[in-house]
Amino acid sequence: MDLRQHYSRFNTSSTPKPQAITTALDVFHVQASILCAKASDVEIWIRSGGHSFEGLSYVAQVPFVILDMFNLRSIDIDMPSETAWVQAGATLGELYYKIANMSSTHAFPAGICFTVGVGGHFSGGGYGVILRQFGLSIDNIIDAQVVDANGRVLDRQAMGEDLFWAIKGSDCLEIPWINK
Ligand SMILES: Cc1cc2nc3c(=O)[nH]c(=O)nc-3n(C[C@H](O)[C@H](O)[C@H](O)COP(=O)(O)OP(=O)(O)OC[C@H]3O[C@@H](n4cnc5c(N)ncnc54)[C@H](O)[C@@H]3O)c2cc1C
């Protein structure tokens, strides 16, 4: 894939450019990118689907590198438990398509634009056409894997409930009208 297609939205001559772009193929590359950026004292900006309205995954006014997640896009659905692990670089369209191929009665509540990335969407809430009955995307997320600033890979149990709450942006379980 030509990486320039990803960044063309903000590619004017005056646009600040990243010092490097990492296209992680494995969680290990995410860990290494974070530790390397930290050691080099540059900010790291993460891109999943690239739909940030403000260009937050592309541009910065300080020295920065981009960690692009587009290669990490696997979707593993487990029908018996009605759950799925979705990597941040997958798009909503890929998620909907994969679910639809496995079931005609299952869905996941998320946005209407199929090219939006899971990484930015889920960490920002995620509203779509089945919101009224099933809530936001984040209301249906039961676990997550993050790499912290020290390069540790943490799941929900390891990160603790406070961080798990925080990476979901909010928690509508406490808003009674959403869950009726
Ligand atoms: C055409 C269009 C239609 C949209 N439709 C809807 C809709 O129907 N419903 C809705 O709720 N929203 C909608 N949105 C908003 C969209 O959900 C947000 O802009 C979302 O943040 C985009 O996620 P992304 O991964 O595609 O974008 P990106 O630009 O890749 O990321 C957005 C932000 O999240 C951060 N981020 C991305 N991935 C990660 C990661 N793995 N870890 C940590 N931080 C990360 C980025 O650094 C950036 O700050 C729409 C946006 C567009 C442009």
The ligand as an SDF file (V2000), in Angstrom:
LIG
                    3D

 53 58  0  0  0  0  0  0  0  0999 V2000
  -16.7310   10.4080    7.2450 C   0  0  0  0  0  0  0  0  0  0  0  0
  -16.8240   10.2030    8.7440 C   0  0  0  0  0  0  0  0  0  0  0  0
  -17.9480    9.5810    9.2500 C   0  0  0  0  0  0  0  0  0  0  0  0
  -18.0570    9.3800   10.6360 C   0  0  0  0  0  0  0  0  0  0  0  0
  -19.1730    8.7390   11.1290 N   0  0  0  0  0  0  0  0  0  0  0  0
  -19.2810    8.5270   12.4510 C   0  0  0  0  0  0  0  0  0  0  0  0
  -20.4100    7.8340   13.0040 C   0  0  0  0  0  0  0  0  0  0  0  0
  -21.3300    7.4320   12.3040 O   0  0  0  0  0  0  0  0  0  0  0  0
  -20.4520    7.6360   14.3510 N   0  0  0  0  0  0  0  0  0  0  0  0
  -19.4370    8.0690   15.1820 C   0  0  0  0  0  0  0  0  0  0  0  0
  -19.5190    7.8340   16.3940 O   0  0  0  0  0  0  0  0  0  0  0  0
  -18.3540    8.7160   14.6920 N   0  0  0  0  0  0  0  0  0  0  0  0
  -18.2650    8.9690   13.3560 C   0  0  0  0  0  0  0  0  0  0  0  0
  -17.1770    9.6250   12.8600 N   0  0  0  0  0  0  0  0  0  0  0  0
  -16.1380   10.0800   13.7950 C   0  0  0  0  0  0  0  0  0  0  0  0
  -15.0950    8.9840   14.0010 C   0  0  0  0  0  0  0  0  0  0  0  0
  -15.6460    7.9380   14.7650 O   0  0  0  0  0  0  0  0  0  0  0  0
  -13.9040    9.5820   14.7600 C   0  0  0  0  0  0  0  0  0  0  0  0
  -13.3190   10.6110   14.0040 O   0  0  0  0  0  0  0  0  0  0  0  0
  -12.8710    8.5130   15.1010 C   0  0  0  0  0  0  0  0  0  0  0  0
  -11.9640    9.0230   16.0580 O   0  0  0  0  0  0  0  0  0  0  0  0
  -12.1090    8.0640   13.8700 C   0  0  0  0  0  0  0  0  0  0  0  0
  -11.3020    6.9690   14.1840 O   0  0  0  0  0  0  0  0  0  0  0  0
  -10.1570    6.5180   13.1650 P   0  0  0  0  0  0  0  0  0  0  0  0
   -9.4180    5.3940   13.7790 O   0  0  0  0  0  0  0  0  0  0  0  0
  -10.7350    6.3180   11.7930 O   0  0  0  0  0  0  0  0  0  0  0  0
   -9.2990    7.8640   13.0650 O   0  0  0  0  0  0  0  0  0  0  0  0
   -7.7800    8.2110   13.4000 P   0  0  0  0  0  0  0  0  0  0  0  0
   -7.5820    9.5510   12.7330 O   0  0  0  0  0  0  0  0  0  0  0  0
   -6.8570    7.1190   13.0200 O   0  0  0  0  0  0  0  0  0  0  0  0
   -7.7900    8.3630   14.9790 O   0  0  0  0  0  0  0  0  0  0  0  0
   -8.6280    9.3160   15.6330 C   0  0  0  0  0  0  0  0  0  0  0  0
   -8.0250    9.6590   16.9970 C   0  0  0  0  0  0  0  0  0  0  0  0
   -7.9090    8.4800   17.7890 O   0  0  0  0  0  0  0  0  0  0  0  0
   -6.5260    8.2230   18.0950 C   0  0  0  0  0  0  0  0  0  0  0  0
   -6.2900    6.7970   17.9020 N   0  0  0  0  0  0  0  0  0  0  0  0
   -6.5390    6.0760   16.7900 C   0  0  0  0  0  0  0  0  0  0  0  0
   -6.2170    4.8070   16.9680 N   0  0  0  0  0  0  0  0  0  0  0  0
   -5.7330    4.6960   18.2210 C   0  0  0  0  0  0  0  0  0  0  0  0
   -5.2190    3.6050   18.9740 C   0  0  0  0  0  0  0  0  0  0  0  0
   -5.1340    2.3630   18.4530 N   0  0  0  0  0  0  0  0  0  0  0  0
   -4.8060    3.8320   20.2380 N   0  0  0  0  0  0  0  0  0  0  0  0
   -4.8760    5.0900   20.7720 C   0  0  0  0  0  0  0  0  0  0  0  0
   -5.3490    6.1580   20.1030 N   0  0  0  0  0  0  0  0  0  0  0  0
   -5.7830    5.9680   18.8240 C   0  0  0  0  0  0  0  0  0  0  0  0
   -5.7430    9.0530   17.0810 C   0  0  0  0  0  0  0  0  0  0  0  0
   -4.4490    9.3870   17.5750 O   0  0  0  0  0  0  0  0  0  0  0  0
   -6.6210   10.2610   16.9000 C   0  0  0  0  0  0  0  0  0  0  0  0
   -6.4650   11.1750   17.9730 O   0  0  0  0  0  0  0  0  0  0  0  0
  -17.0410    9.8410   11.4980 C   0  0  0  0  0  0  0  0  0  0  0  0
  -15.9060   10.4830   10.9580 C   0  0  0  0  0  0  0  0  0  0  0  0
  -15.8130   10.6680    9.6050 C   0  0  0  0  0  0  0  0  0  0  0  0
  -14.6050   11.3790    9.0410 C   0  0  0  0  0  0  0  0  0  0  0  0
  1  2  1  0
  2  3  1  0
  2 52  2  0
  3  4  2  0
  4  5  1  0
  4 50  1  0
  5  6  2  0
  6  7  1  0
  6 13  1  0
  7  8  2  0
  7  9  1  0
  9 10  1  0
 10 11  2  0
 10 12  1  0
 12 13  2  0
 13 14  1  0
 14 15  1  0
 14 50  1  0
 15 16  1  0
 16 17  1  0
 16 18  1  0
 18 19  1  0
 18 20  1  0
 20 21  1  0
 20 22  1  0
 22 23  1  0
 23 24  1  0
 24 25  2  0
 24 26  1  0
 24 27  1  0
 27 28  1  0
 28 29  2  0
 28 30  1  0
 28 31  1  0
 31 32  1  0
 32 33  1  0
 33 34  1  0
 33 48  1  0
 34 35  1  0
 35 36  1  0
 35 46  1  0
 36 37  1  0
 36 45  1  0
 37 38  2  0
 38 39  1  0
 39 40  1  0
 39 45  2  0
 40 41  1  0
 40 42  2  0
 42 43  1  0
 43 44  2  0
 44 45  1  0
 46 47  1  0
 46 48  1  0
 48 49  1  0
 50 51  2  0
 51 52  1  0
 52 53  1  0
M  END
$$$$
